[in-house]
Amino acid sequence: MIPLTVADKEKEQIIKKIGGNEEIRRHLANLGFTVGGTVTVINSLNGNLIIKVKESRIAVGEDMARKIMV
């Protein structure tokens, strides 16, 4: 498992684990990040990521992205 921050761009990944406290996990789940779901890193700028999840594009900060393991 690796954090989403170091995942290959433009390659579909499967979420294996979501870390952080309950509030962070709930927030990420509300955005569509669920274990077993797929995500694709579209772009990365200064550690911040633009991620495709469930046909939407979402910007996620580096700290949040580190909690998503693929």
C-alpha positions in Angstrom: 0.0 0.0 0.0 1.1 3.5 -0.8 -0.4 6.9 0.0 -2.3 8.6 -2.9 0.4 11.4 -2.9 2.9 9.0 -4.6 0.5 7.1 -6.8 1.0 7.2 -10.6 -0.9 9.9 -12.5 -3.6 8.9 -14.9 -3.7 5.3 -13.5 -6.8 4.0 -11.9 -6.1 2.9 -8.3 -8.2 1.0 -5.8 -8.6 2.5 -2.3 -7.4 -0.1 0.3 -7.4 1.9 3.5 -8.4 5.4 4.7 -6.6 6.7 7.8 -7.2 9.6 10.1 -9.7 10.2 12.8 -13.5 9.6 12.5 -14.2 13.1 11.3 -11.6 12.9 8.5 -12.8 9.5 7.4 -16.4 10.7 7.4 -15.5 13.8 5.4 -13.6 11.7 2.8 -16.5 9.2 2.6 -18.9 12.1 1.9 -16.6 13.1 -1.0 -16.8 9.6 -2.4 -13.6 8.1 -1.1 -14.5 4.6 0.2 -12.5 1.4 0.7 -12.8 -0.7 -2.5 -13.6 2.4 -4.6 -11.5 3.6 -7.5 -9.6 6.9 -7.9 -7.4 8.4 -10.5 -4.8 11.1 -9.8 -5.4 13.7 -12.6 -2.8 16.3 -11.6 -0.5 17.2 -8.8 0.6 20.8 -7.9 2.8 21.5 -4.8 1.5 18.3 -3.2 -2.1 19.1 -3.7 -4.0 16.7 -5.9 -6.8 16.8 -8.4 -8.5 13.4 -8.2 -11.2 11.7 -10.2 -13.6 9.8 -8.0 -17.0 8.6 -9.0 -17.0 10.6 -12.3 -16.2 13.9 -10.4 -13.0 15.8 -10.0 -12.1 16.8 -6.5 -9.1 18.8 -5.2 -7.5 17.4 -2.1 -4.7 18.8 0.0 -1.5 16.9 0.6 -2.3 16.1 4.2 -5.7 14.5 3.3 -4.2 12.7 0.3 -1.6 11.0 2.6 -4.5 9.4 4.6 -5.8 7.6 1.5 -3.9 4.4 0.8 -4.0 2.6 -2.5 
